[in-house]
Amino acid sequence: MVLLTFIHALFWLNPKKKVNIYLLIILFSGLFSEISYILLYSYNLKITYAHIVSTFMFHTFWLFILIDYVTKKKLLLYLSYFFIFFSIVNFCFVIVSGKYNFYSFVLGSILYTLFFIKENYRQMKAESVEFFINDTYLLIFAPLMFMLGLSLILSFAKVEIVRAEMFWNVTLYELFVNLACLVYYSLINIYIYREKIHLKHG
């Protein structure tokens, strides 16, 4: 689904829009990460560093996309820079200590979610219906379930219930990640489709 979404975006997104460039970077990063995971797994190598880089790219560029649609642009921009700094420091910590953690993923998810909720509240208060029916709302909503749900799951990564098999040898973690990815890529593809229609009609 990552590959199909990337190809869909590559052919139909308007490259003149800054958010579309960011989205292409996110999708390319996701595709590159998936290929890296497959190769590393096939050689029985750890995916730790690849996962950290993937998390960094994912959250950084989603935060950059969100900046265009919130009122507190400067604040979110500064916090995005803080996230970048924190992620680099955390990466160095992981290299030195050899102990992987999910702090960067959780921090990026919290920042994104808080600003998303705050902007939703402001737009509802202003009775701005256009904000919620706009194509871009689909875009900024797309990663929310993935970020929130996975942050929660990762917080309890060592709890047995998360690793417990539900059915057909599928764990709760695997089930949620697959559902979250389905929603995530479906919403992005709907956004791309709508962008394609706008592009055709000039």
MIDO-693668 format. One line per 8 residues: number of its first residue (from 1); their letters; for each residue x, y, z of N, C-alpha, C. Coordinates in steps of 0.2 Angstrom, whole numbers, plus 5000, padded with zeros to 4 digits. Atoms other than C-alpha are relative to their C-alpha. Layout:
BEGIN
NUM> A> X:Y:Z:X:Y:Z:X:Y:Z ~ ... $
# end
This chain:
BEGIN
1> MVLLTFIH> 5004:4994:5000:5000:5000:5000:5004:5006:5000 ~ 4995:4995:5000:5015:5011:5003:5002:5002:4993 ~ 4998:4999:5006:5021:5009:4986:4995:5003:4995 ~ 5006:4998:5004:5004:5011:4977:4999:5008:5002 ~ 5002:4993:4998:5001:5027:4987:5006:5005:4998 ~ 4995:4996:5002:5018:5034:4983:5000:5002:4992 ~ 5000:4999:5008:5016:5031:4964:4994:5004:4999 ~ 5006:4995:5001:4998:5039:4965:5002:5007:5002 $
9> ALFWLNPK> 4999:4993:4998:5005:5054:4974:5005:5003:4995 ~ 4995:4998:5004:5020:5055:4962:4997:5003:4993 ~ 5003:4998:5006:5009:5056:4947:4995:5006:5000 ~ 5005:4995:5000:4995:5067:4953:5000:5006:5005 ~ 5000:4995:4995:5000:5078:4967:5003:5007:4996 ~ 4997:4993:5003:5003:5097:4962:5006:5002:5004 ~ 4994:4998:4997:5021:5100:4965:5001:5007:5002 ~ 5000:4993:4999:5018:5118:4966:4998:5002:5008 $
17> KKVNIYLL> 5002:4999:4994:5010:5116:4983:5005:4997:5005 ~ 4995:5002:4995:5022:5115:4998:4998:4994:5004 ~ 5002:5006:4996:5012:5103:5008:5000:4994:4996 ~ 4999:5006:5004:5012:5091:4993:5007:4998:5000 ~ 4993:5002:5000:5031:5091:4992:5001:4997:5007 ~ 4999:5004:4994:5031:5087:5011:4997:4993:5000 ~ 5003:5007:5000:5019:5073:5008:5004:4995:4996 ~ 4996:5004:5004:5029:5066:4994:5007:4998:5004 $
25> IILFSGLF> 4995:5002:4996:5044:5066:5006:4999:4995:5005 ~ 5003:5005:4995:5034:5057:5019:4999:4993:4997 ~ 5002:5006:5003:5028:5044:5007:5007:4997:4998 ~ 4993:5002:5002:5046:5042:5000:5004:4997:5005 ~ 4997:5002:4994:5053:5040:5017:4997:4994:5003 ~ 5003:5006:4997:5040:5027:5022:5002:4994:4995 ~ 4999:5005:5005:5043:5017:5006:5008:4998:5001 ~ 4993:5002:4999:5062:5018:5009:5001:4996:5006 $
33> SEISYILL> 4999:5004:4993:5060:5012:5027:4997:4993:4999 ~ 5003:5007:5000:5049:4997:5022:5005:4996:4996 ~ 4995:5004:5004:5062:4992:5009:5006:4998:5005 ~ 4994:5001:4996:5076:4994:5022:4998:4995:5005 ~ 5002:5005:4995:5066:4984:5035:5000:4993:4997 ~ 5000:5006:5003:5064:4970:5023:5007:4997:4999 ~ 4993:5002:5001:5082:4969:5018:5004:4999:5007 ~ 4997:5001:4994:5088:4971:5036:4998:4993:5003 $
41> YSYNLKIT> 5003:5006:4997:5076:4957:5042:5003:4994:4996 ~ 4998:5005:5004:5082:4946:5027:5007:4998:5002 ~ 4993:5001:4998:5100:4947:5034:5001:5000:5007 ~ 5000:5001:4993:5095:4945:5052:5003:5006:5004 ~ 4997:4994:4997:5100:4963:5056:4995:5004:5004 ~ 5004:4996:4996:5093:4975:5068:4997:5006:4996 ~ 5003:4995:5003:5081:4988:5062:4999:5007:5004 ~ 5000:4995:4995:5084:5000:5076:5001:5007:4997 $
49> YAHIVSTF> 4998:4994:5003:5093:5014:5067:4995:5002:4994 ~ 5005:4999:5005:5081:5013:5052:4994:5003:5002 ~ 5007:4998:4997:5066:5015:5063:5001:5007:5003 ~ 4999:4993:4997:5073:5030:5072:5000:5005:4994 ~ 5000:4995:5006:5077:5039:5055:4993:5001:4997 ~ 5007:5000:5002:5059:5034:5049:4996:5004:5004 ~ 5004:4996:4996:5051:5041:5064:5002:5008:5000 ~ 4998:4993:5000:5061:5057:5063:4997:5003:4994 $
57> MFHTFWLF> 5003:4997:5006:5056:5060:5045:4992:5000:5000 ~ 5007:5000:4999:5038:5055:5048:4997:5006:5004 ~ 5002:4995:4996:5035:5067:5062:5002:5007:4998 ~ 4998:4994:5002:5045:5081:5056:4996:5003:4994 ~ 5003:4997:5006:5037:5083:5039:4992:5000:5001 ~ 5007:4999:4999:5019:5080:5046:4999:5006:5005 ~ 5001:4994:4996:5022:5094:5059:5001:5006:4995 ~ 5000:4995:5005:5028:5105:5044:4994:5001:4996 $
65> ILIDYVTK> 5006:5000:5003:5012:5101:5035:4995:5004:5004 ~ 5005:4998:4996:5002:5105:5050:5001:5008:5001 ~ 4999:4993:4999:5010:5122:5052:4996:5005:4995 ~ 5003:4996:5005:5002:5128:5036:4992:5001:5002 ~ 5008:5000:4999:4984:5125:5044:4999:5002:5007 ~ 5001:4998:4993:4986:5132:5062:5001:5007:5001 ~ 4999:4993:4999:4985:5149:5069:5007:5002:5003 ~ 4994:4999:4997:5000:5148:5080:5006:4997:4996 $
73> KKLLLYLS> 4995:5002:5005:5012:5145:5066:5007:5000:5003 ~ 4993:4999:4998:5028:5152:5074:5001:4995:5006 ~ 4999:5004:4995:5025:5142:5090:5001:4993:4998 ~ 4999:5006:5003:5023:5126:5081:5006:4999:4996 ~ 4993:5000:5004:5038:5130:5070:5006:4999:5005 ~ 4995:5001:4995:5049:5132:5086:5000:4993:5003 ~ 5001:5007:4997:5042:5116:5094:5002:4995:4995 ~ 4997:5005:5005:5046:5107:5078:5007:5000:5000 $
81> YFFIFFSI> 4992:5000:4999:5064:5113:5079:5002:4997:5006 ~ 4998:5003:4993:5064:5107:5097:4999:4993:4999 ~ 5001:5007:5001:5057:5090:5091:5006:4997:4996 ~ 4995:5002:5004:5071:5089:5078:5007:5000:5004 ~ 4995:5000:4996:5084:5094:5091:5000:4994:5005 ~ 5001:5005:4995:5077:5081:5104:5001:4993:4996 ~ 4999:5007:5004:5077:5067:5090:5007:4999:4999 ~ 4993:5001:5001:5095:5070:5086:5004:4998:5006 $
89> VNFCFVIV> 4997:5002:4994:5100:5069:5104:4998:4993:5002 ~ 5003:5007:4998:5089:5054:5107:5004:4995:4996 ~ 4997:5004:5004:5097:5046:5092:5007:4998:5002 ~ 4994:5000:4997:5114:5049:5099:5000:4996:5006 ~ 5000:5004:4994:5109:5042:5116:4999:4992:4998 ~ 5002:5007:5002:5102:5026:5107:5007:4997:4998 ~ 4994:5002:5003:5119:5024:5098:5005:4998:5006 ~ 4996:5001:4994:5129:5026:5114:4998:4995:5005 $
97> SGKYNFYS> 5003:5005:4995:5118:5016:5126:4998:4993:4997 ~ 5002:5006:5003:5112:5003:5114:4993:4998:5002 ~ 5007:5001:4997:5095:5005:5122:4995:5004:4996 ~ 5005:4996:5004:5081:5009:5110:4994:5002:5004 ~ 5006:4998:4997:5066:5019:5115:4996:5004:4995 ~ 5005:4997:5004:5050:5027:5108:4999:5007:5002 ~ 5001:4994:4998:5052:5044:5115:4999:5005:4995 ~ 5001:4996:5005:5054:5053:5099:4993:4999:4996 $
105> FVLGSILY> 5007:5001:5003:5038:5045:5092:4995:5003:5004 ~ 5005:4997:4995:5028:5049:5107:5000:5007:5000 ~ 5000:4993:5000:5034:5067:5108:4997:5003:4994 ~ 5002:4998:5006:5031:5070:5090:4992:4999:4999 ~ 5008:5002:5000:5013:5062:5091:4997:5005:5005 ~ 5003:4995:4995:5009:5073:5107:5000:5007:4997 ~ 5000:4993:5003:5014:5089:5098:4995:5001:4994 ~ 5005:5000:5006:5004:5085:5082:4993:5000:5003 $
113> TLFFIKEN> 5007:5000:4997:4989:5080:5092:4997:5006:5003 ~ 5002:4994:4996:4989:5095:5104:4998:5005:4995 ~ 5001:4995:5005:4990:5107:5089:4994:4999:4996 ~ 5006:5002:5004:4977:5098:5079:4994:5001:5004 ~ 5006:4999:4996:4964:5098:5093:4999:5007:5001 ~ 5000:4993:4999:4968:5116:5097:4997:5004:4994 ~ 5002:4997:5006:4965:5121:5079:4993:4998:4999 ~ 5007:5003:5001:4949:5110:5078:4995:5004:5004 $
121> YRQMKAES> 5004:4996:4996:4942:5119:5093:4999:5007:4998 ~ 5001:4993:5002:4946:5136:5087:4996:5001:4994 ~ 5004:5000:5006:4938:5132:5070:4993:4999:5001 ~ 5007:5001:4998:4922:5125:5078:4997:5006:5004 ~ 5002:4994:4997:4921:5140:5089:4998:5006:4995 ~ 5001:4995:5005:4922:5151:5074:4995:4998:4995 ~ 5005:5003:5005:4909:5140:5065:5002:5000:4993 ~ 4997:5000:5006:4921:5138:5051:4999:4993:4996 $
129> VEFFINDT> 5002:5006:5003:4912:5124:5041:5005:4998:4994 ~ 4995:5001:5006:4924:5126:5026:5006:4997:5002 ~ 4994:5003:4997:4939:5121:5037:4999:4992:5000 ~ 5001:5007:4999:4931:5104:5040:4998:4996:4994 ~ 5002:5004:5007:4925:5100:5022:5005:5001:4995 ~ 4995:4999:5005:4941:5106:5014:5004:4994:4999 ~ 4996:5006:5001:4952:5093:5006:5006:4999:5005 ~ 4994:5000:4996:4967:5098:5017:4998:4997:5007 $
137> YLLIFAPL> 5002:5002:4993:4957:5093:5033:5001:4992:5000 ~ 4999:5007:5001:4958:5075:5026:5007:4998:5001 ~ 4993:5001:5000:4976:5077:5024:5003:5000:5008 ~ 4997:5000:4993:4980:5083:5042:4997:4996:5005 ~ 5003:5005:4995:4968:5071:5050:5003:4993:4999 ~ 4998:5007:5002:4976:5056:5041:5005:4997:5005 ~ 4995:5004:4995:4991:5052:5053:4997:5000:5007 ~ 5002:4999:4993:4981:5056:5069:4999:4993:5003 $
145> MFMLGLSL> 5002:5007:4996:4974:5038:5073:5007:4996:5000 ~ 4994:5003:5000:4991:5031:5068:5005:5002:5006 ~ 4995:4997:4994:5001:5043:5080:4997:4998:5007 ~ 5003:5001:4994:4989:5042:5094:5000:4992:5002 ~ 5000:5007:4998:4986:5023:5094:5006:4997:5001 ~ 4994:5003:4999:5003:5018:5091:5004:5002:5006 ~ 4997:4998:4994:5010:5029:5104:4997:4997:5007 ~ 5003:5003:4995:4998:5021:5116:5002:4993:5001 $
153> ILSFAKVE> 4998:5007:5001:5002:5003:5110:5008:5000:5002 ~ 4993:5001:4999:5021:5007:5111:5002:5002:5008 ~ 4999:4998:4993:5019:5014:5129:4999:4994:5004 ~ 5001:5007:4997:5013:4996:5134:5003:4995:4996 ~ 4997:5005:5005:5025:4987:5122:5002:4994:5004 ~ 4998:5006:4997:5031:4976:5136:4994:4996:5004 ~ 5005:5003:4997:5014:4972:5143:4998:4994:4996 ~ 5002:5006:5003:5008:4954:5139:4994:5001:4995 $
161> IVRAEMFW> 5006:5000:5004:4991:4959:5132:5002:5003:4993 ~ 4998:4997:5006:5000:4969:5118:5003:4995:4995 ~ 4997:5005:5003:5009:4954:5113:4996:4994:4999 ~ 5005:5006:5000:4995:4942:5115:4997:4999:4993 ~ 5003:5002:5007:4989:4933:5099:4992:5000:5001 ~ 5007:4999:5001:4971:4938:5094:4997:4994:4996 ~ 5002:5005:5004:4968:4926:5080:5005:4999:4994 ~ 4996:5001:5005:4977:4918:5066:5008:5002:5001 $
169> NVTLYELF> 4993:4998:4998:4994:4921:5075:5001:5008:4999 ~ 4999:4993:5000:4991:4940:5074:4999:5003:5007 ~ 5000:4997:4993:4995:4950:5090:4996:5006:4999 ~ 5004:4994:4999:4985:4965:5096:5004:5006:4997 ~ 4996:4995:5003:5000:4976:5091:5000:5000:4992 ~ 5000:5001:5007:5000:4969:5073:4993:5002:4997 ~ 5007:4998:5003:4981:4971:5071:4999:5007:5000 ~ 5001:4993:5000:4981:4989:5077:5004:5003:4994 $
177> VNLACLVY> 4996:4997:5005:4996:4994:5066:4997:4999:4993 ~ 5003:5001:5006:4988:4986:5051:4993:5004:4998 ~ 5006:4996:5000:4971:4995:5054:5002:5007:4999 ~ 4998:4993:5000:4979:5011:5057:5003:5002:4994 ~ 4997:4999:5007:4990:5010:5041:4994:5000:4995 ~ 5005:5000:5005:4974:5006:5031:4996:5006:5000 ~ 5003:4994:4999:4965:5021:5038:5005:5006:4997 ~ 4995:4995:5001:4981:5032:5036:5001:5001:4992 $
185> YSLINIYI> 4999:5000:5008:4984:5027:5017:4994:5001:4997 ~ 5006:4999:5003:4966:5027:5013:4998:5008:5000 ~ 5001:4993:5000:4964:5045:5018:5004:5004:4996 ~ 4995:4996:5004:4980:5051:5010:4998:4999:4992 ~ 5002:5002:5007:4974:5042:4993:4993:5004:4998 ~ 5006:4996:5001:4957:5051:4995:5002:5007:4998 ~ 4998:4993:5001:4966:5068:4997:5003:5000:4993 ~ 4997:4999:5006:4977:5064:4982:4995:5000:4994 $
193> YREKIHLK> 5005:5000:5005:4962:5059:4971:4996:5007:4999 ~ 5004:4994:5000:4953:5075:4976:5005:5006:4997 ~ 4995:4995:5003:4969:5085:4971:5001:4999:4993 ~ 4999:5001:5007:4970:5076:4955:4994:5003:4996 ~ 5006:4997:5003:4952:5082:4951:5001:5007:4999 ~ 4999:4992:5000:4957:5100:4955:5005:5001:4995 ~ 4995:4999:5005:4972:5098:4944:4998:5000:4993 ~ 5003:5001:5006:4962:5092:4930:4996:5006:4997 $
201> HG> 5004:4995:5002:4950:5106:4931:5003:5007:5001 ~ 4996:4994:5000:4964:5119:4933:4998:5005:5005 $
# end
